[in-house]
């Protein structure tokens, strides 16, 4: 098994969730934010990602429609080979 590095863009307020597995920061955004994060994780569960870092500067972009602050996350994915 090998590791492959890749990047993806997601909301900035998900940083602690994606990197540390800590959802408590989403409590300030309300139950809809937690539900959106959990739904995204469920649809990407097969990717077996390990997020290792993110950019320090957020930028404005669209995620599932509305504009929000985004970060580019760096992750490792397990691959066969």
Phi and psi restraints in degrees (range 20) as a CNS / XPLOR table:
assign (resid 1 and name C) (resid 2 and name N)
       (resid 2 and name CA) (resid 2 and name C) 1.0 -121.5 20.0 2
assign (resid 2 and name N) (resid 2 and name CA)
       (resid 2 and name C) (resid 3 and name N) 1.0 165.4 20.0 2
assign (resid 2 and name C) (resid 3 and name N)
       (resid 3 and name CA) (resid 3 and name C) 1.0 -111.2 20.0 2
assign (resid 3 and name N) (resid 3 and name CA)
       (resid 3 and name C) (resid 4 and name N) 1.0 137.6 20.0 2
assign (resid 3 and name C) (resid 4 and name N)
       (resid 4 and name CA) (resid 4 and name C) 1.0 -120.6 20.0 2
assign (resid 4 and name N) (resid 4 and name CA)
       (resid 4 and name C) (resid 5 and name N) 1.0 132.6 20.0 2
assign (resid 4 and name C) (resid 5 and name N)
       (resid 5 and name CA) (resid 5 and name C) 1.0 -91.1 20.0 2
assign (resid 5 and name N) (resid 5 and name CA)
       (resid 5 and name C) (resid 6 and name N) 1.0 140.3 20.0 2
assign (resid 5 and name C) (resid 6 and name N)
       (resid 6 and name CA) (resid 6 and name C) 1.0 -154.3 20.0 2
assign (resid 6 and name N) (resid 6 and name CA)
       (resid 6 and name C) (resid 7 and name N) 1.0 168.8 20.0 2
assign (resid 6 and name C) (resid 7 and name N)
       (resid 7 and name CA) (resid 7 and name C) 1.0 -123.5 20.0 2
assign (resid 7 and name N) (resid 7 and name CA)
       (resid 7 and name C) (resid 8 and name N) 1.0 152.2 20.0 2
assign (resid 7 and name C) (resid 8 and name N)
       (resid 8 and name CA) (resid 8 and name C) 1.0 -151.2 20.0 2
assign (resid 8 and name N) (resid 8 and name CA)
       (resid 8 and name C) (resid 9 and name N) 1.0 157.0 20.0 2
assign (resid 8 and name C) (resid 9 and name N)
       (resid 9 and name CA) (resid 9 and name C) 1.0 -106.2 20.0 2
assign (resid 9 and name N) (resid 9 and name CA)
       (resid 9 and name C) (resid 10 and name N) 1.0 132.9 20.0 2
assign (resid 9 and name C) (resid 10 and name N)
       (resid 10 and name CA) (resid 10 and name C) 1.0 -149.4 20.0 2
assign (resid 10 and name N) (resid 10 and name CA)
       (resid 10 and name C) (resid 11 and name N) 1.0 168.0 20.0 2
assign (resid 10 and name C) (resid 11 and name N)
       (resid 11 and name CA) (resid 11 and name C) 1.0 -55.6 20.0 2
assign (resid 11 and name N) (resid 11 and name CA)
       (resid 11 and name C) (resid 12 and name N) 1.0 142.4 20.0 2
assign (resid 11 and name C) (resid 12 and name N)
       (resid 12 and name CA) (resid 12 and name C) 1.0 -63.2 20.0 2
assign (resid 12 and name N) (resid 12 and name CA)
       (resid 12 and name C) (resid 13 and name N) 1.0 -34.7 20.0 2
assign (resid 12 and name C) (resid 13 and name N)
       (resid 13 and name CA) (resid 13 and name C) 1.0 -74.2 20.0 2
assign (resid 13 and name N) (resid 13 and name CA)
       (resid 13 and name C) (resid 14 and name N) 1.0 -0.5 20.0 2
assign (resid 13 and name C) (resid 14 and name N)
       (resid 14 and name CA) (resid 14 and name C) 1.0 -91.6 20.0 2
assign (resid 14 and name N) (resid 14 and name CA)
       (resid 14 and name C) (resid 15 and name N) 1.0 -1.1 20.0 2
assign (resid 14 and name C) (resid 15 and name N)
       (resid 15 and name CA) (resid 15 and name C) 1.0 -54.2 20.0 2
assign (resid 15 and name N) (resid 15 and name CA)
       (resid 15 and name C) (resid 16 and name N) 1.0 -50.2 20.0 2
assign (resid 15 and name C) (resid 16 and name N)
       (resid 16 and name CA) (resid 16 and name C) 1.0 -64.1 20.0 2
assign (resid 16 and name N) (resid 16 and name CA)
       (resid 16 and name C) (resid 17 and name N) 1.0 -35.8 20.0 2
assign (resid 16 and name C) (resid 17 and name N)
       (resid 17 and name CA) (resid 17 and name C) 1.0 -65.0 20.0 2
assign (resid 17 and name N) (resid 17 and name CA)
       (resid 17 and name C) (resid 18 and name N) 1.0 -48.3 20.0 2
assign (resid 17 and name C) (resid 18 and name N)
       (resid 18 and name CA) (resid 18 and name C) 1.0 -71.7 20.0 2
assign (resid 18 and name N) (resid 18 and name CA)
       (resid 18 and name C) (resid 19 and name N) 1.0 -39.1 20.0 2
assign (resid 18 and name C) (resid 19 and name N)
       (resid 19 and name CA) (resid 19 and name C) 1.0 -86.8 20.0 2
assign (resid 19 and name N) (resid 19 and name CA)
       (resid 19 and name C) (resid 20 and name N) 1.0 -42.2 20.0 2
assign (resid 19 and name C) (resid 20 and name N)
       (resid 20 and name CA) (resid 20 and name C) 1.0 -108.4 20.0 2
assign (resid 20 and name N) (resid 20 and name CA)
       (resid 20 and name C) (resid 21 and name N) 1.0 -7.7 20.0 2
assign (resid 20 and name C) (resid 21 and name N)
       (resid 21 and name CA) (resid 21 and name C) 1.0 71.5 20.0 2
assign (resid 21 and name N) (resid 21 and name CA)
       (resid 21 and name C) (resid 22 and name N) 1.0 22.4 20.0 2
assign (resid 21 and name C) (resid 22 and name N)
       (resid 22 and name CA) (resid 22 and name C) 1.0 -105.8 20.0 2
assign (resid 22 and name N) (resid 22 and name CA)
       (resid 22 and name C) (resid 23 and name N) 1.0 107.4 20.0 2
assign (resid 22 and name C) (resid 23 and name N)
       (resid 23 and name CA) (resid 23 and name C) 1.0 -87.6 20.0 2
assign (resid 23 and name N) (resid 23 and name CA)
       (resid 23 and name C) (resid 24 and name N) 1.0 -3.2 20.0 2
assign (resid 23 and name C) (resid 24 and name N)
       (resid 24 and name CA) (resid 24 and name C) 1.0 -61.9 20.0 2
assign (resid 24 and name N) (resid 24 and name CA)
       (resid 24 and name C) (resid 25 and name N) 1.0 -28.7 20.0 2
assign (resid 24 and name C) (resid 25 and name N)
       (resid 25 and name CA) (resid 25 and name C) 1.0 -65.4 20.0 2
assign (resid 25 and name N) (resid 25 and name CA)
       (resid 25 and name C) (resid 26 and name N) 1.0 -23.8 20.0 2
assign (resid 25 and name C) (resid 26 and name N)
       (resid 26 and name CA) (resid 26 and name C) 1.0 -75.7 20.0 2
assign (resid 26 and name N) (resid 26 and name CA)
       (resid 26 and name C) (resid 27 and name N) 1.0 -14.8 20.0 2
assign (resid 26 and name C) (resid 27 and name N)
       (resid 27 and name CA) (resid 27 and name C) 1.0 -58.6 20.0 2
assign (resid 27 and name N) (resid 27 and name CA)
       (resid 27 and name C) (resid 28 and name N) 1.0 -31.3 20.0 2
assign (resid 27 and name C) (resid 28 and name N)
       (resid 28 and name CA) (resid 28 and name C) 1.0 -71.5 20.0 2
assign (resid 28 and name N) (resid 28 and name CA)
       (resid 28 and name C) (resid 29 and name N) 1.0 -22.5 20.0 2
assign (resid 28 and name C) (resid 29 and name N)
       (resid 29 and name CA) (resid 29 and name C) 1.0 -92.2 20.0 2
assign (resid 29 and name N) (resid 29 and name CA)
       (resid 29 and name C) (resid 30 and name N) 1.0 -8.2 20.0 2
assign (resid 29 and name C) (resid 30 and name N)
       (resid 30 and name CA) (resid 30 and name C) 1.0 95.6 20.0 2
assign (resid 30 and name N) (resid 30 and name CA)
       (resid 30 and name C) (resid 31 and name N) 1.0 170.3 20.0 2
assign (resid 30 and name C) (resid 31 and name N)
       (resid 31 and name CA) (resid 31 and name C) 1.0 -61.7 20.0 2
assign (resid 31 and name N) (resid 31 and name CA)
       (resid 31 and name C) (resid 32 and name N) 1.0 -29.5 20.0 2
assign (resid 31 and name C) (resid 32 and name N)
       (resid 32 and name CA) (resid 32 and name C) 1.0 -64.8 20.0 2
assign (resid 32 and name N) (resid 32 and name CA)
       (resid 32 and name C) (resid 33 and name N) 1.0 -35.8 20.0 2
assign (resid 32 and name C) (resid 33 and name N)
       (resid 33 and name CA) (resid 33 and name C) 1.0 -66.9 20.0 2
assign (resid 33 and name N) (resid 33 and name CA)
       (resid 33 and name C) (resid 34 and name N) 1.0 -40.9 20.0 2
assign (resid 33 and name C) (resid 34 and name N)
       (resid 34 and name CA) (resid 34 and name C) 1.0 -64.7 20.0 2
assign (resid 34 and name N) (resid 34 and name CA)
       (resid 34 and name C) (resid 35 and name N) 1.0 -44.3 20.0 2
assign (resid 34 and name C) (resid 35 and name N)
       (resid 35 and name CA) (resid 35 and name C) 1.0 -62.6 20.0 2
assign (resid 35 and name N) (resid 35 and name CA)
       (resid 35 and name C) (resid 36 and name N) 1.0 -41.0 20.0 2
assign (resid 35 and name C) (resid 36 and name N)
       (resid 36 and name CA) (resid 36 and name C) 1.0 -63.3 20.0 2
assign (resid 36 and name N) (resid 36 and name CA)
       (resid 36 and name C) (resid 37 and name N) 1.0 -43.5 20.0 2
assign (resid 36 and name C) (resid 37 and name N)
       (resid 37 and name CA) (resid 37 and name C) 1.0 -63.5 20.0 2
assign (resid 37 and name N) (resid 37 and name CA)
       (resid 37 and name C) (resid 38 and name N) 1.0 -46.5 20.0 2
assign (resid 37 and name C) (resid 38 and name N)
       (resid 38 and name CA) (resid 38 and name C) 1.0 -64.5 20.0 2
assign (resid 38 and name N) (resid 38 and name CA)
       (resid 38 and name C) (resid 39 and name N) 1.0 -36.5 20.0 2
assign (resid 38 and name C) (resid 39 and name N)
       (resid 39 and name CA) (resid 39 and name C) 1.0 -66.2 20.0 2
assign (resid 39 and name N) (resid 39 and name CA)
       (resid 39 and name C) (resid 40 and name N) 1.0 -41.5 20.0 2
assign (resid 39 and name C) (resid 40 and name N)
       (resid 40 and name CA) (resid 40 and name C) 1.0 -62.8 20.0 2
assign (resid 40 and name N) (resid 40 and name CA)
       (resid 40 and name C) (resid 41 and name N) 1.0 -44.1 20.0 2
assign (resid 40 and name C) (resid 41 and name N)
       (resid 41 and name CA) (resid 41 and name C) 1.0 -61.6 20.0 2
assign (resid 41 and name N) (resid 41 and name CA)
       (resid 41 and name C) (resid 42 and name N) 1.0 -39.6 20.0 2
assign (resid 41 and name C) (resid 42 and name N)
       (resid 42 and name CA) (resid 42 and name C) 1.0 -65.0 20.0 2
assign (resid 42 and name N) (resid 42 and name CA)
       (resid 42 and name C) (resid 43 and name N) 1.0 -36.7 20.0 2
assign (resid 42 and name C) (resid 43 and name N)
       (resid 43 and name CA) (resid 43 and name C) 1.0 -79.4 20.0 2
assign (resid 43 and name N) (resid 43 and name CA)
       (resid 43 and name C) (resid 44 and name N) 1.0 -13.9 20.0 2
assign (resid 43 and name C) (resid 44 and name N)
       (resid 44 and name CA) (resid 44 and name C) 1.0 -115.4 20.0 2
assign (resid 44 and name N) (resid 44 and name CA)
       (resid 44 and name C) (resid 45 and name N) 1.0 16.3 20.0 2
assign (resid 44 and name C) (resid 45 and name N)
       (resid 45 and name CA) (resid 45 and name C) 1.0 -61.9 20.0 2
assign (resid 45 and name N) (resid 45 and name CA)
       (resid 45 and name C) (resid 46 and name N) 1.0 -30.8 20.0 2
assign (resid 45 and name C) (resid 46 and name N)
       (resid 46 and name CA) (resid 46 and name C) 1.0 -75.4 20.0 2
assign (resid 46 and name N) (resid 46 and name CA)
       (resid 46 and name C) (resid 47 and name N) 1.0 -7.4 20.0 2
assign (resid 46 and name C) (resid 47 and name N)
       (resid 47 and name CA) (resid 47 and name C) 1.0 -80.4 20.0 2
assign (resid 47 and name N) (resid 47 and name CA)
       (resid 47 and name C) (resid 48 and name N) 1.0 -15.7 20.0 2
assign (resid 47 and name C) (resid 48 and name N)
       (resid 48 and name CA) (resid 48 and name C) 1.0 45.5 20.0 2
assign (resid 48 and name N) (resid 48 and name CA)
       (resid 48 and name C) (resid 49 and name N) 1.0 60.0 20.0 2
assign (resid 48 and name C) (resid 49 and name N)
       (resid 49 and name CA) (resid 49 and name C) 1.0 -94.9 20.0 2
assign (resid 49 and name N) (resid 49 and name CA)
       (resid 49 and name C) (resid 50 and name N) 1.0 150.9 20.0 2
assign (resid 49 and name C) (resid 50 and name N)
       (resid 50 and name CA) (resid 50 and name C) 1.0 -124.8 20.0 2
assign (resid 50 and name N) (resid 50 and name CA)
       (resid 50 and name C) (resid 51 and name N) 1.0 104.9 20.0 2
assign (resid 50 and name C) (resid 51 and name N)
       (resid 51 and name CA) (resid 51 and name C) 1.0 -77.0 20.0 2
assign (resid 51 and name N) (resid 51 and name CA)
       (resid 51 and name C) (resid 52 and name N) 1.0 126.2 20.0 2
assign (resid 51 and name C) (resid 52 and name N)
       (resid 52 and name CA) (resid 52 and name C) 1.0 -110.0 20.0 2
assign (resid 52 and name N) (resid 52 and name CA)
       (resid 52 and name C) (resid 53 and name N) 1.0 -21.6 20.0 2
assign (resid 52 and name C) (resid 53 and name N)
       (resid 53 and name CA) (resid 53 and name C) 1.0 -168.4 20.0 2
assign (resid 53 and name N) (resid 53 and name CA)
       (resid 53 and name C) (resid 54 and name N) 1.0 175.8 20.0 2
assign (resid 53 and name C) (resid 54 and name N)
       (resid 54 and name CA) (resid 54 and name C) 1.0 -149.9 20.0 2
assign (resid 54 and name N) (resid 54 and name CA)
       (resid 54 and name C) (resid 55 and name N) 1.0 162.0 20.0 2
assign (resid 54 and name C) (resid 55 and name N)
       (resid 55 and name CA) (resid 55 and name C) 1.0 -62.1 20.0 2
assign (resid 55 and name N) (resid 55 and name CA)
       (resid 55 and name C) (resid 56 and name N) 1.0 153.8 20.0 2
assign (resid 55 and name C) (resid 56 and name N)
       (resid 56 and name CA) (resid 56 and name C) 1.0 -84.0 20.0 2
assign (resid 56 and name N) (resid 56 and name CA)
       (resid 56 and name C) (resid 57 and name N) 1.0 -19.2 20.0 2
assign (resid 56 and name C) (resid 57 and name N)
       (resid 57 and name CA) (resid 57 and name C) 1.0 -113.3 20.0 2
assign (resid 57 and name N) (resid 57 and name CA)
       (resid 57 and name C) (resid 58 and name N) 1.0 116.1 20.0 2
assign (resid 57 and name C) (resid 58 and name N)
       (resid 58 and name CA) (resid 58 and name C) 1.0 -72.7 20.0 2
assign (resid 58 and name N) (resid 58 and name CA)
       (resid 58 and name C) (resid 59 and name N) 1.0 158.5 20.0 2
assign (resid 58 and name C) (resid 59 and name N)
       (resid 59 and name CA) (resid 59 and name C) 1.0 -136.0 20.0 2
assign (resid 59 and name N) (resid 59 and name CA)
       (resid 59 and name C) (resid 60 and name N) 1.0 157.5 20.0 2
assign (resid 59 and name C) (resid 60 and name N)
       (resid 60 and name CA) (resid 60 and name C) 1.0 -87.7 20.0 2
assign (resid 60 and name N) (resid 60 and name CA)
       (resid 60 and name C) (resid 61 and name N) 1.0 128.6 20.0 2
assign (resid 60 and name C) (resid 61 and name N)
       (resid 61 and name CA) (resid 61 and name C) 1.0 -158.6 20.0 2
assign (resid 61 and name N) (resid 61 and name CA)
       (resid 61 and name C) (resid 62 and name N) 1.0 -176.1 20.0 2
assign (resid 61 and name C) (resid 62 and name N)
       (resid 62 and name CA) (resid 62 and name C) 1.0 -104.0 20.0 2
assign (resid 62 and name N) (resid 62 and name CA)
       (resid 62 and name C) (resid 63 and name N) 1.0 136.8 20.0 2
assign (resid 62 and name C) (resid 63 and name N)
       (resid 63 and name CA) (resid 63 and name C) 1.0 -136.2 20.0 2
assign (resid 63 and name N) (resid 63 and name CA)
       (resid 63 and name C) (resid 64 and name N) 1.0 113.7 20.0 2
assign (resid 63 and name C) (resid 64 and name N)
       (resid 64 and name CA) (resid 64 and name C) 1.0 55.2 20.0 2
assign (resid 64 and name N) (resid 64 and name CA)
       (resid 64 and name C) (resid 65 and name N) 1.0 37.1 20.0 2
assign (resid 64 and name C) (resid 65 and name N)
       (resid 65 and name CA) (resid 65 and name C) 1.0 110.9 20.0 2
assign (resid 65 and name N) (resid 65 and name CA)
       (resid 65 and name C) (resid 66 and name N) 1.0 -76.7 20.0 2
assign (resid 65 and name C) (resid 66 and name N)
       (resid 66 and name CA) (resid 66 and name C) 1.0 -71.3 20.0 2
assign (resid 66 and name N) (resid 66 and name CA)
       (resid 66 and name C) (resid 67 and name N) 1.0 155.9 20.0 2
assign (resid 66 and name C) (resid 67 and name N)
       (resid 67 and name CA) (resid 67 and name C) 1.0 -75.3 20.0 2
assign (resid 67 and name N) (resid 67 and name CA)
       (resid 67 and name C) (resid 68 and name N) 1.0 143.6 20.0 2
assign (resid 67 and name C) (resid 68 and name N)
       (resid 68 and name CA) (resid 68 and name C) 1.0 -157.2 20.0 2
assign (resid 68 and name N) (resid 68 and name CA)
       (resid 68 and name C) (resid 69 and name N) 1.0 170.1 20.0 2
assign (resid 68 and name C) (resid 69 and name N)
       (resid 69 and name CA) (resid 69 and name C) 1.0 -78.0 20.0 2
assign (resid 69 and name N) (resid 69 and name CA)
       (resid 69 and name C) (resid 70 and name N) 1.0 130.2 20.0 2
assign (resid 69 and name C) (resid 70 and name N)
       (resid 70 and name CA) (resid 70 and name C) 1.0 -118.0 20.0 2
assign (resid 70 and name N) (resid 70 and name CA)
       (resid 70 and name C) (resid 71 and name N) 1.0 156.9 20.0 2
assign (resid 70 and name C) (resid 71 and name N)
       (resid 71 and name CA) (resid 71 and name C) 1.0 -127.6 20.0 2
assign (resid 71 and name N) (resid 71 and name CA)
       (resid 71 and name C) (resid 72 and name N) 1.0 153.4 20.0 2
assign (resid 71 and name C) (resid 72 and name N)
       (resid 72 and name CA) (resid 72 and name C) 1.0 -94.9 20.0 2
assign (resid 72 and name N) (resid 72 and name CA)
       (resid 72 and name C) (resid 73 and name N) 1.0 120.7 20.0 2
assign (resid 72 and name C) (resid 73 and name N)
       (resid 73 and name CA) (resid 73 and name C) 1.0 -100.7 20.0 2
assign (resid 73 and name N) (resid 73 and name CA)
       (resid 73 and name C) (resid 74 and name N) 1.0 144.0 20.0 2
assign (resid 73 and name C) (resid 74 and name N)
       (resid 74 and name CA) (resid 74 and name C) 1.0 -105.8 20.0 2
assign (resid 74 and name N) (resid 74 and name CA)
       (resid 74 and name C) (resid 75 and name N) 1.0 133.1 20.0 2
assign (resid 74 and name C) (resid 75 and name N)
       (resid 75 and name CA) (resid 75 and name C) 1.0 -138.3 20.0 2
assign (resid 75 and name N) (resid 75 and name CA)
       (resid 75 and name C) (resid 76 and name N) 1.0 163.1 20.0 2
assign (resid 75 and name C) (resid 76 and name N)
       (resid 76 and name CA) (resid 76 and name C) 1.0 -114.6 20.0 2
assign (resid 76 and name N) (resid 76 and name CA)
       (resid 76 and name C) (resid 77 and name N) 1.0 139.6 20.0 2
assign (resid 76 and name C) (resid 77 and name N)
       (resid 77 and name CA) (resid 77 and name C) 1.0 -125.1 20.0 2
assign (resid 77 and name N) (resid 77 and name CA)
       (resid 77 and name C) (resid 78 and name N) 1.0 135.9 20.0 2
assign (resid 77 and name C) (resid 78 and name N)
       (resid 78 and name CA) (resid 78 and name C) 1.0 -77.6 20.0 2
assign (resid 78 and name N) (resid 78 and name CA)
       (resid 78 and name C) (resid 79 and name N) 1.0 133.5 20.0 2
assign (resid 78 and name C) (resid 79 and name N)
       (resid 79 and name CA) (resid 79 and name C) 1.0 -131.9 20.0 2
assign (resid 79 and name N) (resid 79 and name CA)
       (resid 79 and name C) (resid 80 and name N) 1.0 157.5 20.0 2
assign (resid 79 and name C) (resid 80 and name N)
       (resid 80 and name CA) (resid 80 and name C) 1.0 -80.9 20.0 2
assign (resid 80 and name N) (resid 80 and name CA)
       (resid 80 and name C) (resid 81 and name N) 1.0 137.9 20.0 2
